Amino acid sequence: MTREHDPFRIPRAGWEVAPLAGLASVDLNHNGGAVTGGEFFSESTVGGVVLYATYQALLTALRTEALRKRGEIDRITQVRLVLSTSLESAKTGVAVGAALSVVLLVFPWLAAPMAVMGVLGSAKASLDLFHAFWDGLDAEQKLQVTVAAHEAGVNLRRFFSNTSDGAGTVAG
């Protein structure tokens, strides 16, 4: 698992959220669950779109916050980046949600393995969000978070392949 250090590169939602996108469902007509195959297909597709777009919006907003704080982009540009990358990612969500909903309609027993893969994908997605959050902090904020984590008994060094990120400043 590589870590992207380039602050000008916006990370993209990838296959780490695909299993959850396939299992996510938005109850569009509030009937408590899908009754027909068509309803399952549409609700699962919308669930995939929502999941991909939300995850991408978080990644982009957290990564661009560092750029905004340094004055390299303004708030309007940040909002435009969040919207454009989220809409682009929503297209992937449509494809993944639709394809996986068809797979689950034909092979419903695949829901259990997809749930396990979803947990693993969620772990990677959480780590990506943490890195995007960390990159948005300045040196003083990184030190404060590191000290607070140390006081709580959490060692942040394991989240970084390079301790020059500020996570190694507190002895643990």
Secondary structure, DSSP 8 states (H G I E B T S, - for coil): ------TTS-----GGGHHHHHH----TT-SSS--SHHHHHHHHHHHHHHHHHHHHHHHHHHHHHHHHHTTSS-HHHHHHHHHHHHHHHHHHHHHHHHHHHHHHHH-GGGHHHHHHHHHHHHHHHHHHHHHHHHHTS-HHHHHHHHHHHHHTT--GGGG-S-GGGTTTSS--
